[in-house]
């Protein structure tokens, strides 16, 4: 596969990843945060099933991105190429259980509607625990993404593989995402959804650039620096 074709494929996978996860979140979020979330997910099982499939699609897309990027980044820094590949695989592996949890919650909600009050209490406790597990797996995935993405953008910035303004935005975005994850784990109140914006903007602008311009591989590294 040529570099330009790979760049376009990577761009498409970035767009698939971003759009699929965004749609999945919009389909599931309001039901999961409702006080009667099990009742809500049971009554909206189609939406939750679609969200789960979209999250699976996101996992496949992020692995595809790292596989296609590997031979390109390897020319500049093999350790970063391997690290990015490993980081995105870890991200997908941690996000997959979160997708499965949506299906599990739907089944629990349906069982709750058909059960007794005593079963409702048990299922509610289990469902709440699964929601916390879903958040934890998401956070672990974002931790892996932020570290892998940060080091990738160091290489992109150093060798001007994409415009430095864009790779600089990526550095800021993934560093901010890493802080967001750490703050969430520490329950620090200054963390907010705004901390997703720089990284989200990078992952929106990067594929647009790649679709029309591709990678600039003219700044070859010194063999001793690889």
C-alpha positions as YAML, in Angstrom:
chain: A
units: angstrom
residues:
- id: 1
  name: UNK
  ca: [0.00, 0.00, 0.00]
- id: 2
  name: UNK
  ca: [1.35, 3.42, -0.96]
- id: 3
  name: UNK
  ca: [1.90, 6.05, 1.71]
- id: 4
  name: UNK
  ca: [-0.79, 8.34, 0.28]
- id: 5
  name: UNK
  ca: [-3.33, 5.52, 0.12]
- id: 6
  name: UNK
  ca: [-2.44, 4.56, 3.70]
- id: 7
  name: UNK
  ca: [-2.90, 8.20, 4.77]
- id: 8
  name: UNK
  ca: [-6.40, 8.28, 3.29]
- id: 9
  name: UNK
  ca: [-7.29, 4.95, 4.88]
- id: 10
  name: UNK
  ca: [-6.03, 6.21, 8.26]
- id: 11
  name: UNK
  ca: [-8.10, 9.37, 7.80]
- id: 12
  name: UNK
  ca: [-11.25, 7.36, 7.10]
- id: 13
  name: UNK
  ca: [-10.61, 5.14, 10.14]
- id: 14
  name: UNK
  ca: [-10.14, 8.22, 12.35]
- id: 15
  name: UNK
  ca: [-13.47, 9.59, 11.14]
- id: 16
  name: UNK
  ca: [-15.15, 6.22, 11.69]
- id: 17
  name: UNK
  ca: [-13.67, 5.96, 15.19]
- id: 18
  name: UNK
  ca: [-14.66, 9.48, 16.24]
- id: 19
  name: UNK
  ca: [-18.15, 9.40, 14.74]
- id: 20
  name: UNK
  ca: [-19.02, 5.88, 15.93]
- id: 21
  name: UNK
  ca: [-18.04, 6.54, 19.53]
- id: 22
  name: UNK
  ca: [-19.73, 9.96, 19.56]
- id: 23
  name: UNK
  ca: [-22.99, 8.48, 18.25]
- id: 24
  name: UNK
  ca: [-22.74, 5.55, 20.67]
- id: 25
  name: UNK
  ca: [-22.31, 7.92, 23.60]
- id: 26
  name: UNK
  ca: [-25.27, 10.04, 22.51]
- id: 27
  name: UNK
  ca: [-27.43, 6.91, 22.24]
- id: 28
  name: UNK
  ca: [-26.58, 5.54, 25.68]
- id: 29
  name: UNK
  ca: [-25.61, 8.42, 27.96]
- id: 30
  name: UNK
  ca: [-29.03, 9.74, 28.95]
- id: 31
  name: UNK
  ca: [-30.26, 6.26, 29.84]
- id: 32
  name: UNK
  ca: [-27.20, 5.34, 31.89]
- id: 33
  name: UNK
  ca: [-27.32, 8.49, 34.04]
- id: 34
  name: UNK
  ca: [-31.05, 8.21, 34.77]
- id: 35
  name: UNK
  ca: [-32.00, 7.27, 38.37]
- id: 36
  name: UNK
  ca: [-34.03, 4.34, 36.99]
- id: 37
  name: UNK
  ca: [-31.30, 3.40, 34.51]
- id: 38
  name: UNK
  ca: [-32.17, -0.30, 34.39]
- id: 39
  name: UNK
  ca: [-35.74, 0.52, 33.48]
- id: 40
  name: UNK
  ca: [-34.53, 2.98, 30.85]
- id: 41
  name: UNK
  ca: [-32.07, 0.59, 29.20]
- id: 42
  name: UNK
  ca: [-34.70, -2.17, 29.14]
- id: 43
  name: UNK
  ca: [-37.18, 0.11, 27.38]
- id: 44
  name: UNK
  ca: [-34.53, 1.34, 24.93]
- id: 45
  name: UNK
  ca: [-32.72, -1.91, 24.24]
- id: 46
  name: UNK
  ca: [-32.46, -1.20, 20.50]
- id: 47
  name: UNK
  ca: [-30.55, 2.03, 21.14]
- id: 48
  name: UNK
  ca: [-28.22, 0.31, 23.61]
- id: 49
  name: UNK
  ca: [-27.58, -2.57, 21.21]
- id: 50
  name: UNK
  ca: [-26.74, -0.14, 18.42]
- id: 51
  name: UNK
  ca: [-24.46, 1.82, 20.78]
- id: 52
  name: UNK
  ca: [-22.66, -1.40, 21.69]
- id: 53
  name: UNK
  ca: [-22.08, -2.26, 18.03]
- id: 54
  name: UNK
  ca: [-20.79, 1.25, 17.34]
- id: 55
  name: UNK
  ca: [-18.37, 0.99, 20.25]
- id: 56
  name: UNK
  ca: [-17.13, -2.31, 18.82]
- id: 57
  name: UNK
  ca: [-16.66, -0.56, 15.47]
- id: 58
  name: UNK
  ca: [-14.63, 2.12, 17.23]
- id: 59
  name: UNK
  ca: [-12.37, -0.55, 18.75]
- id: 60
  name: UNK
  ca: [-11.77, -2.12, 15.34]
- id: 61
  name: UNK
  ca: [-11.03, 1.30, 13.81]
- id: 62
  name: UNK
  ca: [-8.43, 2.32, 16.40]
- id: 63
  name: UNK
  ca: [-6.54, -0.94, 15.91]
- id: 64
  name: UNK
  ca: [-6.68, -0.43, 12.15]
- id: 65
  name: UNK
  ca: [-5.24, 3.08, 12.54]
- id: 66
  name: UNK
  ca: [-2.26, 1.81, 14.51]
- id: 67
  name: UNK
  ca: [-1.59, -1.06, 12.08]
- id: 68
  name: UNK
  ca: [-1.55, 1.29, 9.07]
- id: 69
  name: UNK
  ca: [0.57, 3.87, 10.89]
- id: 70
  name: UNK
  ca: [3.15, 1.34, 12.03]
- id: 71
  name: UNK
  ca: [5.25, 1.06, 8.81]
- id: 72
  name: UNK
  ca: [5.18, 4.84, 8.36]
- id: 73
  name: UNK
  ca: [6.29, 5.76, 11.88]
- id: 74
  name: UNK
  ca: [8.79, 2.88, 11.95]
- id: 75
  name: UNK
  ca: [10.87, 4.76, 9.38]
- id: 76
  name: UNK
  ca: [11.43, 7.47, 11.99]
- id: 77
  name: UNK
  ca: [11.26, 5.76, 15.38]
- id: 78
  name: UNK
  ca: [10.56, 2.05, 15.71]
- id: 79
  name: UNK
  ca: [9.96, 2.24, 19.45]
- id: 80
  name: UNK
  ca: [7.27, 4.87, 19.00]
- id: 81
  name: UNK
  ca: [5.71, 2.81, 16.19]
- id: 82
  name: UNK
  ca: [5.57, -0.28, 18.41]
- id: 83
  name: UNK
  ca: [4.38, 1.75, 21.38]
- id: 84
  name: UNK
  ca: [1.56, 3.35, 19.41]
- id: 85
  name: UNK
  ca: [0.46, -0.01, 18.03]
- id: 86
  name: UNK
  ca: [0.50, -1.53, 21.52]
- id: 87
  name: UNK
  ca: [-1.25, 1.49, 23.02]
- id: 88
  name: UNK
  ca: [-4.16, 1.39, 20.59]
- id: 89
  name: UNK
  ca: [-4.53, -2.38, 20.99]
- id: 90
  name: UNK
  ca: [-4.66, -1.91, 24.77]
- id: 91
  name: UNK
  ca: [-7.21, 0.87, 24.28]
- id: 92
  name: UNK
  ca: [-9.42, -1.41, 22.19]
- id: 93
  name: UNK
  ca: [-9.02, -4.27, 24.67]
- id: 94
  name: UNK
  ca: [-10.18, -2.05, 27.54]
- id: 95
  name: UNK
  ca: [-13.07, -0.48, 25.62]
- id: 96
  name: UNK
  ca: [-14.49, -3.80, 24.40]
- id: 97
  name: UNK
  ca: [-15.74, -4.81, 27.88]
- id: 98
  name: UNK
  ca: [-17.48, -1.43, 28.11]
- id: 99
  name: UNK
  ca: [-19.42, -2.28, 24.94]
- id: 100
  name: UNK
  ca: [-20.37, -5.69, 26.33]
- id: 101
  name: UNK
  ca: [-21.56, -4.06, 29.57]
- id: 102
  name: UNK
  ca: [-24.23, -2.18, 27.60]
- id: 103
  name: UNK
  ca: [-25.71, -5.49, 26.43]
- id: 104
  name: UNK
  ca: [-25.44, -6.92, 29.95]
- id: 105
  name: UNK
  ca: [-27.27, -3.93, 31.44]
- id: 106
  name: UNK
  ca: [-30.03, -4.31, 28.86]
- id: 107
  name: UNK
  ca: [-30.52, -7.96, 29.81]
- id: 108
  name: UNK
  ca: [-30.53, -7.04, 33.51]
- id: 109
  name: UNK
  ca: [-33.12, -4.33, 32.89]
- id: 110
  name: UNK
  ca: [-35.41, -6.76, 31.10]
- id: 111
  name: UNK
  ca: [-35.02, -9.26, 33.93]
- id: 112
  name: UNK
  ca: [-35.80, -6.53, 36.46]
- id: 113
  name: UNK
  ca: [-39.06, -5.64, 34.71]
- id: 114
  name: UNK
  ca: [-40.13, -9.27, 34.90]
- id: 115
  name: UNK
  ca: [-38.93, -9.85, 38.47]
- id: 116
  name: UNK
  ca: [-39.85, -9.05, 42.06]
- id: 117
  name: UNK
  ca: [-38.93, -6.06, 44.24]
- id: 118
  name: UNK
  ca: [-36.25, -8.17, 45.93]
- id: 119
  name: UNK
  ca: [-34.69, -8.94, 42.55]
- id: 120
  name: UNK
  ca: [-34.88, -5.25, 41.65]
- id: 121
  name: UNK
  ca: [-32.67, -4.31, 44.60]
- id: 122
  name: UNK
  ca: [-30.10, -6.96, 43.73]
- id: 123
  name: UNK
  ca: [-30.06, -6.05, 40.05]
- id: 124
  name: UNK
  ca: [-29.80, -2.35, 40.83]
- id: 125
  name: UNK
  ca: [-26.70, -2.94, 42.98]
- id: 126
  name: UNK
  ca: [-25.14, -5.12, 40.28]
- id: 127
  name: UNK
  ca: [-26.07, -2.62, 37.56]
- id: 128
  name: UNK
  ca: [-24.52, 0.26, 39.48]
- id: 129
  name: UNK
  ca: [-21.32, -1.74, 39.88]
- id: 130
  name: UNK
  ca: [-21.27, -2.46, 36.15]
- id: 131
  name: UNK
  ca: [-21.68, 1.24, 35.38]
- id: 132
  name: UNK
  ca: [-18.64, 2.00, 37.54]
- id: 133
  name: UNK
  ca: [-16.73, -0.78, 35.79]
- id: 134
  name: UNK
  ca: [-17.70, 0.71, 32.41]
- id: 135
  name: UNK
  ca: [-16.33, 4.10, 33.46]
- id: 136
  name: UNK
  ca: [-13.13, 2.46, 34.76]
- id: 137
  name: UNK
  ca: [-12.52, 0.57, 31.51]
- id: 138
  name: UNK
  ca: [-13.15, 3.75, 29.52]
- id: 139
  name: UNK
  ca: [-10.65, 5.63, 31.69]
- id: 140
  name: UNK
  ca: [-8.04, 2.92, 31.22]
- id: 141
  name: UNK
  ca: [-8.57, 3.08, 27.48]
- id: 142
  name: UNK
  ca: [-8.14, 6.86, 27.48]
- id: 143
  name: UNK
  ca: [-5.00, 6.50, 29.59]
- id: 144
  name: UNK
  ca: [-3.48, 4.19, 26.99]
- id: 145
  name: UNK
  ca: [-4.60, 6.45, 24.14]
- id: 146
  name: UNK
  ca: [-3.22, 9.61, 25.72]
- id: 147
  name: UNK
  ca: [0.25, 8.16, 26.34]
- id: 148
  name: UNK
  ca: [0.49, 6.51, 22.90]
- id: 149
  name: UNK
  ca: [-0.88, 9.58, 21.13]
- id: 150
  name: UNK
  ca: [1.47, 11.94, 22.95]
- id: 151
  name: UNK
  ca: [4.60, 10.07, 21.90]
- id: 152
  name: UNK
  ca: [3.27, 9.67, 18.37]
- id: 153
  name: UNK
  ca: [2.87, 13.44, 18.07]
- id: 154
  name: UNK
  ca: [6.40, 14.02, 19.33]
- id: 155
  name: UNK
  ca: [7.61, 12.08, 16.28]
- id: 156
  name: UNK
  ca: [5.12, 13.81, 13.97]
- id: 157
  name: UNK
  ca: [6.28, 17.18, 15.29]
- id: 158
  name: UNK
  ca: [10.01, 16.42, 15.22]
- id: 159
  name: UNK
  ca: [10.06, 15.27, 11.60]
- id: 160
  name: UNK
  ca: [7.28, 17.53, 10.30]
- id: 161
  name: UNK
  ca: [5.32, 14.54, 9.03]
- id: 162
  name: UNK
  ca: [2.25, 16.74, 9.40]
- id: 163
  name: UNK
  ca: [2.24, 20.52, 10.01]
- id: 164
  name: UNK
  ca: [3.75, 21.36, 13.37]
- id: 165
  name: UNK
  ca: [0.72, 23.43, 14.29]
- id: 166
  name: UNK
  ca: [-1.39, 20.28, 13.97]
- id: 167
  name: UNK
  ca: [1.01, 17.96, 15.78]
- id: 168
  name: UNK
  ca: [1.42, 20.64, 18.46]
- id: 169
  name: UNK
  ca: [-2.34, 20.58, 18.94]
- id: 170
  name: UNK
  ca: [-2.07, 16.80, 19.26]
- id: 171
  name: UNK
  ca: [0.56, 17.13, 21.97]
- id: 172
  name: UNK
  ca: [-1.64, 19.54, 23.92]
- id: 173
  name: UNK
  ca: [-4.72, 17.42, 23.32]
- id: 174
  name: UNK
  ca: [-3.27, 14.13, 24.53]
- id: 175
  name: UNK
  ca: [-1.48, 15.76, 27.47]
- id: 176
  name: UNK
  ca: [-4.79, 17.33, 28.50]
- id: 177
  name: UNK
  ca: [-6.55, 13.98, 28.10]
- id: 178
  name: UNK
  ca: [-3.94, 12.33, 30.33]
- id: 179
  name: UNK
  ca: [-4.53, 14.98, 33.00]
- id: 180
  name: UNK
  ca: [-8.28, 14.47, 32.63]
- id: 181
  name: UNK
  ca: [-7.94, 10.75, 33.31]
- id: 182
  name: UNK
  ca: [-5.64, 11.29, 36.29]
- id: 183
  name: UNK
  ca: [-7.93, 13.96, 37.75]
- id: 184
  name: UNK
  ca: [-10.95, 11.68, 37.36]
- id: 185
  name: UNK
  ca: [-9.19, 8.85, 39.19]
- id: 186
  name: UNK
  ca: [-8.22, 11.25, 41.98]
- id: 187
  name: UNK
  ca: [-11.73, 12.78, 41.98]
- id: 188
  name: UNK
  ca: [-10.32, 16.28, 41.43]
- id: 189
  name: UNK
  ca: [-13.11, 18.78, 40.79]
- id: 190
  name: UNK
  ca: [-11.26, 20.89, 38.19]
- id: 191
  name: UNK
  ca: [-11.60, 18.06, 35.68]
- id: 192
  name: UNK
  ca: [-14.40, 18.59, 33.16]
- id: 193
  name: UNK
  ca: [-15.57, 17.64, 29.69]
- id: 194
  name: UNK
  ca: [-13.74, 20.68, 28.30]
- id: 195
  name: UNK
  ca: [-10.51, 18.71, 28.74]
- id: 196
  name: UNK
  ca: [-11.60, 16.44, 25.87]
- id: 197
  name: UNK
  ca: [-11.82, 19.37, 23.43]
- id: 198
  name: UNK
  ca: [-8.15, 19.77, 22.33]
- id: 199
  name: UNK
  ca: [-7.73, 16.05, 21.63]
- id: 200
  name: UNK
  ca: [-11.11, 15.85, 19.94]
- id: 201
  name: UNK
  ca: [-10.24, 18.82, 17.74]
- id: 202
  name: UNK
  ca: [-6.95, 17.16, 16.76]
- id: 203
  name: UNK
  ca: [-8.68, 13.89, 15.86]
- id: 204
  name: UNK
  ca: [-11.13, 15.88, 13.71]
- id: 205
  name: UNK
  ca: [-8.55, 18.04, 11.90]
- id: 206
  name: UNK
  ca: [-5.93, 15.31, 11.38]
- id: 207
  name: UNK
  ca: [-8.06, 13.11, 9.09]
- id: 208
  name: UNK
  ca: [-9.13, 16.13, 7.05]
- id: 209
  name: UNK
  ca: [-5.47, 17.01, 6.51]
- id: 210
  name: UNK
  ca: [-4.57, 13.42, 5.64]
- id: 211
  name: UNK
  ca: [-7.41, 13.11, 3.14]
- id: 212
  name: UNK
  ca: [-6.22, 16.09, 1.11]
- id: 213
  name: UNK
  ca: [-2.49, 16.38, 1.85]
- id: 214
  name: UNK
  ca: [-1.30, 13.08, 3.32]
- id: 215
  name: UNK
  ca: [2.00, 12.65, 5.13]
- id: 216
  name: UNK
  ca: [5.16, 14.60, 4.39]
- id: 217
  name: UNK
  ca: [7.98, 12.05, 4.52]
- id: 218
  name: UNK
  ca: [10.63, 14.32, 3.02]
- id: 219
  name: UNK
  ca: [12.35, 15.05, 6.35]
- id: 220
  name: UNK
  ca: [14.17, 11.77, 6.78]
- id: 221
  name: UNK
  ca: [15.78, 11.06, 10.16]
- id: 222
  name: UNK
  ca: [19.46, 10.59, 10.82]
- id: 223
  name: UNK
  ca: [20.03, 6.79, 10.94]
- id: 224
  name: UNK
  ca: [21.77, 7.19, 14.31]
- id: 225
  name: UNK
  ca: [18.62, 8.80, 15.80]
- id: 226
  name: UNK
  ca: [16.42, 5.84, 14.96]
...
